[in-house]
Amino acid sequence: MDFTTVTGLSAAVCTTVSYFPQLKKCWTTGSAGDLSLRMFLILATGIALWIVYGSLLGDVVIILANSVSLCLLSGILYFKLREEYGAAAGGMRANSETSKPSGQKSAPLAL
């Protein structure tokens, strides 16, 4: 493997695993309240375009790294969209501490 490939693979690993801490936090707390939906939607669009770009070039590293990133990002988006729109019918945001009587906190999701 040449230096260029090693550099590309290293960058791909770093950017791909960077989603794990945020996804773990969303999974544990069941909340994505502090995250910007607009930013994550723009990021998802950019990652999807990287996949298209990698496909056009035939670059497996770009395709695989960004496909995994998009999957992990989809998990984060799931929590965010669930909070934004899942509780719309009830009139309150999901997992809002104000929606719990007498200071009860939301239970984390089980793994």
Backbone as CSV, one residue per row, in Angstrom:
resi,resn,N_x,N_y,N_z,CA_x,CA_y,CA_z,C_x,C_y,C_z
1,MET,0.841,-1.175,0.000,0.000,0.000,0.000,0.886,1.236,0.000
2,ASP,0.542,2.179,-0.848,1.339,3.403,-0.906,0.857,4.422,0.132
3,PHE,1.631,5.472,0.301,1.347,6.496,1.307,-0.008,7.167,1.068
4,THR,-0.369,7.407,-0.175,-1.639,8.052,-0.493,-2.818,7.194,-0.042
5,THR,-2.741,5.917,-0.288,-3.818,5.006,0.121,-3.917,4.915,1.633
6,VAL,-2.776,4.823,2.306,-2.766,4.768,3.774,-3.356,6.050,4.352
7,THR,-3.012,7.186,3.778,-3.559,8.458,4.242,-5.073,8.488,4.048
8,GLY,-5.550,8.060,2.896,-6.987,8.021,2.626,-7.733,7.080,3.557
9,LEU,-7.165,5.898,3.791,-7.783,4.942,4.709,-7.813,5.479,6.136
10,SER,-6.738,6.125,6.558,-6.680,6.706,7.904,-7.740,7.791,8.065
11,ALA,-7.855,8.642,7.072,-8.874,9.696,7.111,-10.271,9.087,7.147
12,ALA,-10.493,8.054,6.356,-11.798,7.395,6.311,-12.155,6.788,7.666
13,VAL,-11.192,6.124,8.306,-11.442,5.526,9.619,-11.769,6.605,10.642
14,CYS,-10.998,7.676,10.675,-11.231,8.755,11.647,-12.603,9.395,11.477
15,THR,-12.953,9.743,10.245,-14.237,10.420,10.043,-15.410,9.473,10.266
16,THR,-15.227,8.203,9.959,-16.320,7.251,10.134,-16.573,6.946,11.606
17,VAL,-15.531,6.683,12.381,-15.733,6.354,13.794,-16.113,7.573,14.629
18,SER,-15.970,8.760,14.081,-16.327,9.965,14.837,-17.816,10.024,15.164
19,TYR,-18.646,9.271,14.467,-20.086,9.268,14.739,-20.451,8.401,15.932
20,PHE,-19.621,7.445,16.305,-19.948,6.521,17.377,-20.249,7.204,18.714
21,PRO,-19.451,8.163,19.190,-19.770,8.769,20.489,-21.134,9.461,20.501
22,GLN,-21.472,10.169,19.424,-22.757,10.865,19.388,-23.911,9.875,19.288
23,LEU,-23.759,8.856,18.465,-24.805,7.853,18.329,-25.001,7.108,19.640
24,LYS,-23.896,6.789,20.335,-23.987,6.110,21.634,-24.723,6.975,22.640
25,LYS,-24.434,8.277,22.645,-25.111,9.185,23.564,-26.604,9.256,23.250
26,CYS,-26.951,9.363,21.966,-28.363,9.395,21.581,-29.057,8.095,21.985
27,TRP,-28.380,6.970,21.771,-28.954,5.667,22.105,-29.155,5.534,23.610
28,THR,-28.162,5.955,24.378,-28.218,5.825,25.837,-29.279,6.725,26.448
29,THR,-29.305,7.983,26.007,-30.247,8.947,26.584,-31.598,8.935,25.893
30,GLY,-31.641,8.413,24.658,-32.877,8.449,23.889,-33.206,9.841,23.404
31,SER,-32.205,10.727,23.431,-32.443,12.127,23.103,-31.390,12.661,22.142
32,ALA,-31.850,13.550,21.267,-30.950,14.269,20.364,-31.317,15.740,20.361
33,GLY,-31.862,16.195,21.477,-32.417,17.543,21.579,-31.467,18.677,21.272
34,ASP,-30.203,18.547,21.604,-29.257,19.647,21.399,-28.638,19.662,20.009
35,LEU,-28.983,18.701,19.175,-28.381,18.605,17.849,-29.185,19.406,16.834
36,SER,-28.501,19.966,15.869,-29.142,20.739,14.814,-29.614,19.811,13.702
37,LEU,-30.923,19.748,13.499,-31.476,18.910,12.442,-30.998,19.388,11.077
38,ARG,-30.998,20.687,10.856,-30.567,21.236,9.569,-29.122,20.842,9.259
39,MET,-28.240,20.949,10.244,-26.836,20.590,10.036,-26.694,19.118,9.673
40,PHE,-27.411,18.243,10.371,-27.301,16.820,10.089,-27.912,16.450,8.740
41,LEU,-28.970,17.139,8.320,-29.542,16.879,6.995,-28.587,17.322,5.887
42,ILE,-27.944,18.471,6.079,-26.951,18.940,5.099,-25.767,17.982,5.064
43,LEU,-25.318,17.532,6.234,-24.214,16.580,6.308,-24.578,15.268,5.612
44,ALA,-25.786,14.778,5.827,-26.230,13.542,5.177,-26.238,13.701,3.660
45,THR,-26.674,14.860,3.180,-26.662,15.120,1.740,-25.226,15.112,1.211
46,GLY,-24.322,15.760,1.936,-22.915,15.782,1.533,-22.302,14.396,1.499
47,ILE,-22.605,13.585,2.497,-22.061,12.224,2.536,-22.622,11.397,1.381
48,ALA,-23.916,11.554,1.097,-24.516,10.837,-0.036,-23.827,11.244,-1.344
49,LEU,-23.511,12.526,-1.476,-22.812,12.984,-2.673,-21.399,12.421,-2.752
50,TRP,-20.733,12.246,-1.607,-19.414,11.600,-1.594,-19.522,10.167,-2.096
51,ILE,-20.609,9.482,-1.738,-20.811,8.112,-2.214,-20.970,8.100,-3.730
52,VAL,-21.744,9.056,-4.256,-21.907,9.174,-5.707,-20.557,9.471,-6.359
53,TYR,-19.816,10.402,-5.784,-18.493,10.766,-6.301,-17.557,9.555,-6.310
54,GLY,-17.533,8.822,-5.197,-16.704,7.623,-5.122,-17.114,6.588,-6.154
55,SER,-18.412,6.471,-6.396,-18.909,5.540,-7.415,-18.460,5.962,-8.805
56,LEU,-18.527,7.256,-9.070,-18.095,7.758,-10.374,-16.602,7.516,-10.603
57,LEU,-15.824,7.613,-9.530,-14.386,7.369,-9.630,-14.036,5.886,-9.537
58,GLY,-14.964,5.103,-9.028,-14.676,3.694,-8.794,-13.761,3.493,-7.596
59,ASP,-13.805,4.410,-6.625,-12.934,4.366,-5.449,-13.669,3.677,-4.291
60,VAL,-13.273,2.446,-4.013,-13.939,1.641,-2.988,-13.809,2.259,-1.596
61,VAL,-12.667,2.862,-1.287,-12.458,3.468,0.036,-13.466,4.590,0.261
62,ILE,-13.641,5.465,-0.714,-14.601,6.571,-0.583,-16.019,6.021,-0.440
63,ILE,-16.348,5.037,-1.241,-17.701,4.465,-1.212,-17.990,3.805,0.137
64,LEU,-17.093,2.927,0.591,-17.331,2.196,1.838,-17.326,3.099,3.064
65,ALA,-16.335,3.973,3.158,-16.241,4.848,4.336,-17.474,5.732,4.449
66,ASN,-17.902,6.305,3.339,-19.049,7.192,3.387,-20.364,6.444,3.532
67,SER,-20.419,5.215,3.052,-21.626,4.406,3.254,-21.807,4.076,4.733
68,VAL,-20.711,3.685,5.396,-20.781,3.418,6.836,-21.131,4.701,7.584
69,SER,-20.506,5.820,7.208,-20.804,7.098,7.850,-22.275,7.453,7.702
70,LEU,-22.826,7.249,6.514,-24.230,7.576,6.281,-25.148,6.684,7.109
71,CYS,-24.785,5.433,7.271,-25.579,4.532,8.120,-25.573,5.000,9.574
72,LEU,-24.398,5.339,10.085,-24.303,5.822,11.467,-25.043,7.148,11.638
73,LEU,-24.890,8.035,10.664,-25.581,9.318,10.701,-27.094,9.120,10.651
74,SER,-27.541,8.111,9.926,-28.975,7.813,9.865,-29.512,7.449,11.244
75,GLY,-28.704,6.748,12.035,-29.105,6.434,13.400,-29.297,7.688,14.236
76,ILE,-28.388,8.638,14.108,-28.502,9.905,14.832,-29.729,10.669,14.335
77,LEU,-29.921,10.698,13.014,-31.084,11.385,12.448,-32.391,10.755,12.914
78,TYR,-32.398,9.451,13.087,-33.595,8.781,13.598,-34.007,9.377,14.941
79,PHE,-33.044,9.501,15.859,-33.356,10.057,17.174,-33.817,11.503,17.067
80,LYS,-33.154,12.280,16.219,-33.516,13.683,16.075,-34.911,13.830,15.465
81,LEU,-35.194,13.095,14.411,-36.506,13.186,13.767,-37.604,12.654,14.680
82,ARG,-37.286,11.636,15.453,-38.271,11.114,16.415,-38.630,12.180,17.437
83,GLU,-37.631,12.930,17.902,-37.901,14.012,18.852,-38.678,15.148,18.213
84,GLU,-38.276,15.523,16.997,-38.907,16.657,16.326,-40.345,16.372,15.929
85,TYR,-40.598,15.187,15.384,-41.899,14.909,14.799,-42.660,13.770,15.451
86,GLY,-41.997,12.939,16.210,-42.662,11.808,16.837,-43.653,12.199,17.902
87,ALA,-43.402,13.290,18.570,-44.291,13.737,19.642,-45.224,14.842,19.176
88,ALA,-45.215,15.158,17.888,-46.045,16.257,17.382,-47.520,16.022,17.657
89,ALA,-47.970,14.786,17.559,-49.381,14.491,17.797,-49.762,14.736,19.244
90,GLY,-48.823,14.546,20.157,-49.081,14.775,21.572,-48.903,16.223,21.980
91,GLY,-48.370,17.039,21.090,-48.200,18.452,21.387,-46.952,18.785,22.179
92,MET,-46.133,17.784,22.509,-44.905,18.035,23.270,-43.763,17.304,22.615
93,ARG,-42.538,17.785,22.852,-41.355,17.107,22.344,-41.152,15.815,23.118
94,ALA,-40.665,14.797,22.421,-40.380,13.517,23.079,-39.269,13.695,24.102
95,ASN,-39.377,12.941,25.200,-38.362,12.930,26.257,-38.153,14.289,26.915
96,SER,-39.101,15.177,26.805,-38.975,16.477,27.465,-39.176,16.279,28.955
97,GLU,-38.274,16.808,29.724,-38.382,16.658,31.175,-39.632,17.349,31.705
98,THR,-40.118,18.379,30.988,-41.323,19.060,31.446,-42.561,18.205,31.240
99,SER,-42.488,17.166,30.410,-43.652,16.316,30.165,-43.773,15.208,31.209
100,LYS,-42.787,15.047,32.065,-42.809,14.012,33.095,-43.350,14.602,34.394
101,PRO,-44.301,13.926,35.012,-44.834,14.434,36.277,-43.823,14.324,37.413
102,SER,-43.873,15.239,38.318,-43.093,15.280,39.554,-41.629,14.920,39.400
103,GLY,-40.963,15.472,38.373,-39.518,15.343,38.230,-39.012,13.987,37.771
104,GLN,-39.889,13.094,37.301,-39.419,11.811,36.796,-38.586,12.030,35.545
105,LYS,-37.533,11.270,35.403,-36.665,11.376,34.233,-36.953,10.224,33.287
106,SER,-36.642,10.466,32.007,-36.812,9.435,30.992,-35.804,8.324,31.201
107,ALA,-36.261,7.102,31.034,-35.351,5.956,31.154,-34.540,5.823,29.875
108,PRO,-33.247,5.490,29.983,-32.440,5.282,28.773,-32.906,4.030,28.043
109,LEU,-32.624,3.971,26.764,-32.962,2.801,25.963,-32.042,1.654,26.319
110,ALA,-32.581,0.457,26.338,-31.776,-0.726,26.622,-31.024,-1.145,25.370
111,LEU,-29.802,-1.631,25.540,-29.022,-2.107,24.393,-29.381,-3.493,24.065
